[in-house]
Amino acid sequence: MKFVVDALRAGDPPLDRKLRITVLAGGPSAERAVSLDTGRAVADALRHRGHEVHVADIAPNDLSALDRPADIVFPALHGTFGEDGTLQRILEDRHVPFVGSGSKASAIAIDKVAAKELARELGMYTPPCEIITPANLQRKLTRLPMPVVAKPIREGSSVSTFIVRERAELEPALREILDAYERALVERYIDGEEITVGILGREALPPICIRPKRQFYDYQAKYQDDATEYLFDAGHPQGLLDDVSNKSLELYERMGCRHLARIDWMLDREGRLWFLEVNTLPGFTSHSLVPKAAERVGIGFDELVERLAFMAVGDA
């Protein structure tokens, strides 16, 4: 793992340069509460490093946060508007440097169907899926093989995500998703455990095996349940860990991501890796995975956040 640390530290920020940074937190998505926590943590870290930080909320009908002069913007946003390419396009049009992927990569990553198609083009496994709409719901219900995972196409943090094992439970789950999002993604359930890989700059951080104590790694397990286990030494062979890291980097680069991302996978009982999704603005809370992985290679939380800020400066 030393080569990862050396590669990451090769881009250490200039310690004597202090920035004016606008941290965007909150936003209009279903992940607003998590975003507010992420924003507070990011702002605190940047202040600890001596930067001038202004924290602001933002919404499609209120962009006043962007009127304040700043060297860079640090979006601490998740989900629609803040992570789907909409905000990124606004910042690009205003020529404002910002942390995270650009509008094109963000739009692909938030769209689970588009991300899965890219994974297939690269020869990777991803669970077979169907797109459900109100118009095709009744026709599809009896044809879907059980068990399945039902979720929104353009949402994160396992919001409105269901593992459905009984056919009688499928229609109510899908109607709940359709009522909120108009379209739903139903994909084959993969029996196994989740592995996630954080990317920082152009390097993969150590993979983390996630073992929740709940039915699956849902919203509560991600942000509220202290019983969830995050394991770097889960007994997997090094070859598998190298494989998931390499595949994650390949997806990250082909998607056009930059600065950071987190790529989620399922490892089935036969040892096959199945791609799930890419998160271009992963969380920075006490339960978040990219900071845990960075800490594993000696990069503390404050240093990680500052490093991302200087990546945005370097791309300006």
Contacts in CASP RR format, 6 or more apart in sequence:
PFRMAT RR
TARGET T0000
AUTHOR 0000-0000-0000
METHOD contacts of the structure
MODEL  1
MKFVVDALRAGDPPLDRKLRITVLAGGPSAERAVSLDTGRAVADALRHRG
HEVHVADIAPNDLSALDRPADIVFPALHGTFGEDGTLQRILEDRHVPFVG
SGSKASAIAIDKVAAKELARELGMYTPPCEIITPANLQRKLTRLPMPVVA
KPIREGSSVSTFIVRERAELEPALREILDAYERALVERYIDGEEITVGIL
GREALPPICIRPKRQFYDYQAKYQDDATEYLFDAGHPQGLLDDVSNKSLE
LYERMGCRHLARIDWMLDREGRLWFLEVNTLPGFTSHSLVPKAAERVGIG
FDELVERLAFMAVGDA
1 206 0 8 1.000
1 296 0 8 1.000
1 297 0 8 1.000
4 203 0 8 1.000
4 204 0 8 1.000
4 205 0 8 1.000
4 206 0 8 1.000
4 297 0 8 1.000
5 297 0 8 1.000
5 298 0 8 1.000
5 299 0 8 1.000
7 202 0 8 1.000
7 203 0 8 1.000
8 200 0 8 1.000
8 201 0 8 1.000
8 203 0 8 1.000
8 297 0 8 1.000
8 299 0 8 1.000
8 307 0 8 1.000
11 307 0 8 1.000
12 307 0 8 1.000
13 306 0 8 1.000
13 307 0 8 1.000
13 309 0 8 1.000
13 310 0 8 1.000
14 310 0 8 1.000
17 310 0 8 1.000
18 50 0 8 1.000
18 51 0 8 1.000
18 52 0 8 1.000
19 46 0 8 1.000
19 51 0 8 1.000
19 52 0 8 1.000
19 71 0 8 1.000
19 72 0 8 1.000
19 309 0 8 1.000
19 310 0 8 1.000
19 313 0 8 1.000
20 51 0 8 1.000
20 52 0 8 1.000
20 54 0 8 1.000
20 69 0 8 1.000
20 70 0 8 1.000
20 71 0 8 1.000
21 46 0 8 1.000
21 51 0 8 1.000
21 52 0 8 1.000
21 53 0 8 1.000
21 54 0 8 1.000
21 70 0 8 1.000
21 71 0 8 1.000
21 72 0 8 1.000
21 73 0 8 1.000
21 74 0 8 1.000
21 309 0 8 1.000
22 53 0 8 1.000
22 54 0 8 1.000
22 55 0 8 1.000
22 56 0 8 1.000
22 65 0 8 1.000
22 66 0 8 1.000
22 68 0 8 1.000
22 70 0 8 1.000
22 72 0 8 1.000
22 73 0 8 1.000
22 74 0 8 1.000
23 39 0 8 1.000
23 42 0 8 1.000
23 43 0 8 1.000
23 46 0 8 1.000
23 53 0 8 1.000
23 54 0 8 1.000
23 55 0 8 1.000
23 56 0 8 1.000
23 73 0 8 1.000
23 74 0 8 1.000
23 76 0 8 1.000
24 39 0 8 1.000
24 56 0 8 1.000
24 57 0 8 1.000
24 58 0 8 1.000
24 65 0 8 1.000
24 73 0 8 1.000
24 74 0 8 1.000
24 75 0 8 1.000
24 76 0 8 1.000
24 77 0 8 1.000
24 82 0 8 1.000
24 87 0 8 1.000
25 35 0 8 1.000
25 36 0 8 1.000
25 38 0 8 1.000
25 39 0 8 1.000
25 40 0 8 1.000
25 42 0 8 1.000
25 43 0 8 1.000
25 55 0 8 1.000
25 56 0 8 1.000
25 57 0 8 1.000
25 76 0 8 1.000
25 77 0 8 1.000
26 32 0 8 1.000
26 35 0 8 1.000
26 36 0 8 1.000
26 39 0 8 1.000
26 57 0 8 1.000
26 58 0 8 1.000
26 76 0 8 1.000
26 77 0 8 1.000
27 35 0 8 1.000
27 57 0 8 1.000
27 58 0 8 1.000
27 59 0 8 1.000
27 77 0 8 1.000
27 81 0 8 1.000
27 82 0 8 1.000
28 59 0 8 1.000
28 60 0 8 1.000
28 80 0 8 1.000
28 81 0 8 1.000
29 35 0 8 1.000
29 77 0 8 1.000
29 78 0 8 1.000
29 79 0 8 1.000
29 80 0 8 1.000
29 81 0 8 1.000
29 82 0 8 1.000
29 83 0 8 1.000
29 155 0 8 1.000
30 79 0 8 1.000
30 80 0 8 1.000
30 155 0 8 1.000
30 157 0 8 1.000
30 159 0 8 1.000
30 160 0 8 1.000
31 78 0 8 1.000
31 79 0 8 1.000
31 155 0 8 1.000
31 156 0 8 1.000
31 157 0 8 1.000
31 159 0 8 1.000
34 78 0 8 1.000
34 157 0 8 1.000
34 223 0 8 1.000
34 283 0 8 1.000
34 285 0 8 1.000
35 76 0 8 1.000
35 77 0 8 1.000
35 78 0 8 1.000
37 223 0 8 1.000
37 285 0 8 1.000
38 76 0 8 1.000
38 78 0 8 1.000
38 283 0 8 1.000
38 284 0 8 1.000
38 285 0 8 1.000
38 288 0 8 1.000
39 55 0 8 1.000
39 76 0 8 1.000
39 284 0 8 1.000
40 55 0 8 1.000
41 284 0 8 1.000
41 285 0 8 1.000
41 286 0 8 1.000
41 301 0 8 1.000
41 305 0 8 1.000
42 74 0 8 1.000
42 76 0 8 1.000
42 284 0 8 1.000
42 305 0 8 1.000
43 53 0 8 1.000
43 55 0 8 1.000
43 76 0 8 1.000
45 284 0 8 1.000
45 301 0 8 1.000
45 302 0 8 1.000
45 304 0 8 1.000
45 305 0 8 1.000
45 306 0 8 1.000
46 53 0 8 1.000
46 74 0 8 1.000
46 302 0 8 1.000
46 305 0 8 1.000
46 306 0 8 1.000
46 309 0 8 1.000
47 53 0 8 1.000
48 302 0 8 1.000
49 302 0 8 1.000
49 303 0 8 1.000
49 305 0 8 1.000
49 306 0 8 1.000
51 306 0 8 1.000
51 309 0 8 1.000
54 68 0 8 1.000
54 70 0 8 1.000
56 64 0 8 1.000
56 65 0 8 1.000
56 68 0 8 1.000
57 65 0 8 1.000
58 65 0 8 1.000
58 66 0 8 1.000
58 77 0 8 1.000
58 82 0 8 1.000
58 87 0 8 1.000
59 81 0 8 1.000
60 81 0 8 1.000
60 86 0 8 1.000
63 90 0 8 1.000
66 73 0 8 1.000
66 90 0 8 1.000
66 91 0 8 1.000
66 94 0 8 1.000
66 96 0 8 1.000
70 96 0 8 1.000
71 97 0 8 1.000
71 313 0 8 1.000
72 96 0 8 1.000
72 97 0 8 1.000
72 98 0 8 1.000
72 99 0 8 1.000
72 309 0 8 1.000
72 312 0 8 1.000
72 313 0 8 1.000
72 316 0 8 1.000
73 91 0 8 1.000
73 96 0 8 1.000
73 97 0 8 1.000
73 98 0 8 1.000
73 99 0 8 1.000
73 312 0 8 1.000
74 98 0 8 1.000
74 99 0 8 1.000
74 305 0 8 1.000
74 308 0 8 1.000
74 309 0 8 1.000
74 312 0 8 1.000
75 82 0 8 1.000
75 83 0 8 1.000
75 87 0 8 1.000
75 88 0 8 1.000
75 98 0 8 1.000
75 99 0 8 1.000
75 100 0 8 1.000
75 281 0 8 1.000
76 281 0 8 1.000
76 283 0 8 1.000
76 284 0 8 1.000
77 83 0 8 1.000
77 87 0 8 1.000
77 281 0 8 1.000
78 156 0 8 1.000
78 157 0 8 1.000
78 281 0 8 1.000
78 283 0 8 1.000
79 110 0 8 1.000
79 154 0 8 1.000
79 155 0 8 1.000
79 156 0 8 1.000
79 157 0 8 1.000
79 281 0 8 1.000
80 86 0 8 1.000
80 110 0 8 1.000
80 154 0 8 1.000
80 155 0 8 1.000
81 87 0 8 1.000
82 88 0 8 1.000
82 281 0 8 1.000
83 106 0 8 1.000
83 109 0 8 1.000
83 110 0 8 1.000
83 279 0 8 1.000
83 280 0 8 1.000
83 281 0 8 1.000
84 106 0 8 1.000
84 107 0 8 1.000
84 110 0 8 1.000
84 111 0 8 1.000
84 154 0 8 1.000
85 102 0 8 1.000
85 103 0 8 1.000
85 104 0 8 1.000
85 106 0 8 1.000
85 107 0 8 1.000
85 110 0 8 1.000
86 103 0 8 1.000
88 98 0 8 1.000
88 100 0 8 1.000
88 101 0 8 1.000
88 102 0 8 1.000
88 103 0 8 1.000
88 106 0 8 1.000
89 103 0 8 1.000
91 98 0 8 1.000
92 102 0 8 1.000
92 103 0 8 1.000
97 312 0 8 1.000
97 313 0 8 1.000
97 314 0 8 1.000
97 315 0 8 1.000
97 316 0 8 1.000
98 312 0 8 1.000
99 259 0 8 1.000
99 260 0 8 1.000
99 308 0 8 1.000
99 309 0 8 1.000
99 311 0 8 1.000
99 312 0 8 1.000
100 106 0 8 1.000
100 257 0 8 1.000
100 258 0 8 1.000
100 259 0 8 1.000
100 260 0 8 1.000
100 280 0 8 1.000
100 281 0 8 1.000
100 308 0 8 1.000
100 311 0 8 1.000
100 312 0 8 1.000
101 109 0 8 1.000
101 255 0 8 1.000
101 256 0 8 1.000
101 257 0 8 1.000
101 258 0 8 1.000
101 259 0 8 1.000
101 261 0 8 1.000
101 280 0 8 1.000
102 256 0 8 1.000
102 258 0 8 1.000
104 256 0 8 1.000
105 255 0 8 1.000
105 256 0 8 1.000
105 257 0 8 1.000
105 258 0 8 1.000
105 280 0 8 1.000
106 280 0 8 1.000
107 114 0 8 1.000
108 114 0 8 1.000
108 115 0 8 1.000
108 118 0 8 1.000
108 255 0 8 1.000
109 115 0 8 1.000
109 255 0 8 1.000
109 257 0 8 1.000
109 261 0 8 1.000
109 277 0 8 1.000
109 278 0 8 1.000
109 279 0 8 1.000
109 280 0 8 1.000
110 154 0 8 1.000
110 156 0 8 1.000
110 280 0 8 1.000
111 153 0 8 1.000
111 154 0 8 1.000
112 151 0 8 1.000
112 153 0 8 1.000
112 154 0 8 1.000
112 185 0 8 1.000
112 277 0 8 1.000
113 129 0 8 1.000
113 131 0 8 1.000
113 153 0 8 1.000
113 185 0 8 1.000
115 251 0 8 1.000
115 255 0 8 1.000
115 275 0 8 1.000
115 277 0 8 1.000
115 278 0 8 1.000
116 126 0 8 1.000
116 127 0 8 1.000
116 129 0 8 1.000
116 275 0 8 1.000
118 251 0 8 1.000
118 254 0 8 1.000
118 255 0 8 1.000
119 125 0 8 1.000
119 126 0 8 1.000
119 251 0 8 1.000
119 275 0 8 1.000
120 126 0 8 1.000
122 247 0 8 1.000
122 250 0 8 1.000
122 251 0 8 1.000
122 254 0 8 1.000
124 247 0 8 1.000
124 251 0 8 1.000
124 273 0 8 1.000
124 275 0 8 1.000
125 272 0 8 1.000
125 273 0 8 1.000
125 274 0 8 1.000
125 275 0 8 1.000
126 274 0 8 1.000
126 275 0 8 1.000
126 276 0 8 1.000
127 149 0 8 1.000
127 187 0 8 1.000
127 188 0 8 1.000
127 189 0 8 1.000
127 190 0 8 1.000
127 266 0 8 1.000
127 274 0 8 1.000
127 276 0 8 1.000
128 187 0 8 1.000
128 188 0 8 1.000
129 185 0 8 1.000
129 186 0 8 1.000
129 187 0 8 1.000
129 188 0 8 1.000
130 140 0 8 1.000
130 144 0 8 1.000
130 185 0 8 1.000
130 186 0 8 1.000
130 187 0 8 1.000
131 153 0 8 1.000
131 183 0 8 1.000
131 184 0 8 1.000
131 185 0 8 1.000
131 186 0 8 1.000
132 140 0 8 1.000
132 150 0 8 1.000
132 174 0 8 1.000
132 177 0 8 1.000
132 178 0 8 1.000
132 183 0 8 1.000
132 184 0 8 1.000
132 185 0 8 1.000
132 186 0 8 1.000
133 178 0 8 1.000
133 182 0 8 1.000
133 183 0 8 1.000
133 184 0 8 1.000
134 178 0 8 1.000
134 182 0 8 1.000
137 171 0 8 1.000
137 174 0 8 1.000
137 175 0 8 1.000
137 178 0 8 1.000
140 186 0 8 1.000
141 167 0 8 1.000
141 170 0 8 1.000
141 171 0 8 1.000
141 174 0 8 1.000
142 167 0 8 1.000
144 170 0 8 1.000
144 186 0 8 1.000
145 188 0 8 1.000
146 164 0 8 1.000
146 165 0 8 1.000
146 166 0 8 1.000
146 167 0 8 1.000
146 170 0 8 1.000
147 163 0 8 1.000
147 164 0 8 1.000
147 165 0 8 1.000
147 189 0 8 1.000
148 163 0 8 1.000
148 164 0 8 1.000
148 170 0 8 1.000
148 186 0 8 1.000
148 187 0 8 1.000
148 188 0 8 1.000
148 189 0 8 1.000
149 161 0 8 1.000
149 162 0 8 1.000
149 163 0 8 1.000
149 164 0 8 1.000
149 186 0 8 1.000
149 187 0 8 1.000
149 188 0 8 1.000
149 189 0 8 1.000
150 161 0 8 1.000
150 162 0 8 1.000
150 164 0 8 1.000
150 170 0 8 1.000
150 173 0 8 1.000
150 174 0 8 1.000
150 177 0 8 1.000
150 184 0 8 1.000
150 185 0 8 1.000
150 186 0 8 1.000
151 158 0 8 1.000
151 160 0 8 1.000
151 161 0 8 1.000
151 162 0 8 1.000
151 177 0 8 1.000
151 184 0 8 1.000
151 185 0 8 1.000
152 159 0 8 1.000
152 160 0 8 1.000
152 161 0 8 1.000
152 177 0 8 1.000
152 180 0 8 1.000
152 181 0 8 1.000
152 183 0 8 1.000
152 184 0 8 1.000
152 185 0 8 1.000
153 181 0 8 1.000
153 183 0 8 1.000
153 184 0 8 1.000
153 185 0 8 1.000
154 181 0 8 1.000
155 181 0 8 1.000
156 277 0 8 1.000
156 279 0 8 1.000
157 219 0 8 1.000
157 222 0 8 1.000
157 223 0 8 1.000
158 216 0 8 1.000
158 217 0 8 1.000
158 218 0 8 1.000
158 219 0 8 1.000
158 222 0 8 1.000
159 219 0 8 1.000
160 176 0 8 1.000
160 177 0 8 1.000
160 180 0 8 1.000
160 181 0 8 1.000
161 216 0 8 1.000
161 218 0 8 1.000
161 219 0 8 1.000
162 169 0 8 1.000
162 173 0 8 1.000
162 176 0 8 1.000
162 177 0 8 1.000
163 189 0 8 1.000
163 215 0 8 1.000
163 216 0 8 1.000
164 170 0 8 1.000
164 173 0 8 1.000
165 189 0 8 1.000
174 184 0 8 1.000
174 186 0 8 1.000
177 184 0 8 1.000
178 184 0 8 1.000
190 266 0 8 1.000
190 268 0 8 1.000
190 274 0 8 1.000
191 268 0 8 1.000
191 269 0 8 1.000
192 266 0 8 1.000
192 267 0 8 1.000
192 268 0 8 1.000
192 269 0 8 1.000
193 209 0 8 1.000
193 210 0 8 1.000
193 211 0 8 1.000
193 234 0 8 1.000
193 266 0 8 1.000
193 267 0 8 1.000
194 209 0 8 1.000
194 210 0 8 1.000
194 217 0 8 1.000
194 264 0 8 1.000
194 265 0 8 1.000
194 266 0 8 1.000
194 267 0 8 1.000
194 276 0 8 1.000
195 207 0 8 1.000
195 208 0 8 1.000
195 209 0 8 1.000
195 210 0 8 1.000
195 236 0 8 1.000
195 244 0 8 1.000
195 264 0 8 1.000
195 265 0 8 1.000
195 266 0 8 1.000
195 267 0 8 1.000
195 273 0 8 1.000
196 207 0 8 1.000
196 208 0 8 1.000
196 210 0 8 1.000
196 262 0 8 1.000
196 263 0 8 1.000
196 264 0 8 1.000
196 265 0 8 1.000
196 289 0 8 1.000
197 204 0 8 1.000
197 205 0 8 1.000
197 207 0 8 1.000
197 208 0 8 1.000
197 244 0 8 1.000
197 245 0 8 1.000
197 248 0 8 1.000
197 262 0 8 1.000
197 263 0 8 1.000
197 265 0 8 1.000
197 293 0 8 1.000
198 204 0 8 1.000
198 205 0 8 1.000
198 248 0 8 1.000
198 260 0 8 1.000
198 261 0 8 1.000
198 262 0 8 1.000
198 263 0 8 1.000
198 282 0 8 1.000
198 289 0 8 1.000
198 290 0 8 1.000
198 293 0 8 1.000
199 205 0 8 1.000
199 248 0 8 1.000
199 249 0 8 1.000
199 252 0 8 1.000
199 257 0 8 1.000
199 260 0 8 1.000
199 261 0 8 1.000
199 262 0 8 1.000
199 263 0 8 1.000
200 259 0 8 1.000
200 260 0 8 1.000
200 290 0 8 1.000
200 294 0 8 1.000
200 299 0 8 1.000
200 304 0 8 1.000
200 307 0 8 1.000
200 308 0 8 1.000
201 258 0 8 1.000
201 259 0 8 1.000
201 260 0 8 1.000
201 311 0 8 1.000
202 249 0 8 1.000
202 253 0 8 1.000
203 249 0 8 1.000
204 245 0 8 1.000
204 246 0 8 1.000
204 248 0 8 1.000
204 249 0 8 1.000
205 290 0 8 1.000
205 293 0 8 1.000
205 294 0 8 1.000
205 296 0 8 1.000
205 297 0 8 1.000
206 232 0 8 1.000
206 241 0 8 1.000
206 293 0 8 1.000
206 296 0 8 1.000
206 297 0 8 1.000
207 232 0 8 1.000
207 241 0 8 1.000
207 244 0 8 1.000
207 245 0 8 1.000
207 293 0 8 1.000
208 230 0 8 1.000
208 231 0 8 1.000
208 232 0 8 1.000
208 289 0 8 1.000
208 292 0 8 1.000
208 293 0 8 1.000
209 230 0 8 1.000
209 231 0 8 1.000
209 232 0 8 1.000
209 234 0 8 1.000
209 236 0 8 1.000
209 267 0 8 1.000
210 217 0 8 1.000
210 228 0 8 1.000
210 229 0 8 1.000
210 230 0 8 1.000
210 231 0 8 1.000
210 289 0 8 1.000
211 228 0 8 1.000
211 229 0 8 1.000
211 230 0 8 1.000
211 231 0 8 1.000
211 234 0 8 1.000
212 218 0 8 1.000
212 221 0 8 1.000
212 225 0 8 1.000
212 227 0 8 1.000
212 228 0 8 1.000
212 229 0 8 1.000
213 221 0 8 1.000
213 225 0 8 1.000
213 227 0 8 1.000
213 228 0 8 1.000
213 229 0 8 1.000
214 220 0 8 1.000
214 221 0 8 1.000
214 225 0 8 1.000
214 228 0 8 1.000
217 228 0 8 1.000
221 228 0 8 1.000
222 228 0 8 1.000
222 287 0 8 1.000
223 285 0 8 1.000
223 287 0 8 1.000
224 287 0 8 1.000
228 287 0 8 1.000
230 289 0 8 1.000
230 292 0 8 1.000
232 296 0 8 1.000
236 267 0 8 1.000
240 267 0 8 1.000
240 271 0 8 1.000
240 273 0 8 1.000
243 273 0 8 1.000
244 265 0 8 1.000
244 267 0 8 1.000
244 273 0 8 1.000
247 263 0 8 1.000
247 265 0 8 1.000
247 273 0 8 1.000
247 275 0 8 1.000
248 263 0 8 1.000
248 265 0 8 1.000
251 263 0 8 1.000
251 275 0 8 1.000
251 278 0 8 1.000
252 261 0 8 1.000
252 263 0 8 1.000
252 278 0 8 1.000
255 278 0 8 1.000
257 278 0 8 1.000
257 280 0 8 1.000
258 311 0 8 1.000
258 315 0 8 1.000
259 308 0 8 1.000
259 311 0 8 1.000
259 312 0 8 1.000
259 315 0 8 1.000
260 280 0 8 1.000
260 281 0 8 1.000
260 282 0 8 1.000
260 290 0 8 1.000
260 308 0 8 1.000
261 278 0 8 1.000
261 279 0 8 1.000
261 280 0 8 1.000
261 282 0 8 1.000
262 278 0 8 1.000
262 279 0 8 1.000
262 282 0 8 1.000
262 289 0 8 1.000
262 290 0 8 1.000
263 275 0 8 1.000
263 277 0 8 1.000
263 278 0 8 1.000
263 279 0 8 1.000
264 275 0 8 1.000
264 276 0 8 1.000
264 277 0 8 1.000
264 278 0 8 1.000
264 279 0 8 1.000
265 273 0 8 1.000
265 274 0 8 1.000
265 275 0 8 1.000
265 276 0 8 1.000
266 273 0 8 1.000
266 274 0 8 1.000
266 276 0 8 1.000
267 273 0 8 1.000
267 274 0 8 1.000
268 274 0 8 1.000
282 288 0 8 1.000
282 289 0 8 1.000
282 290 0 8 1.000
283 289 0 8 1.000
283 290 0 8 1.000
284 290 0 8 1.000
284 291 0 8 1.000
284 301 0 8 1.000
284 305 0 8 1.000
290 304 0 8 1.000
291 300 0 8 1.000
291 301 0 8 1.000
291 304 0 8 1.000
294 300 0 8 1.000
294 301 0 8 1.000
294 304 0 8 1.000
295 301 0 8 1.000
299 307 0 8 1.000
END
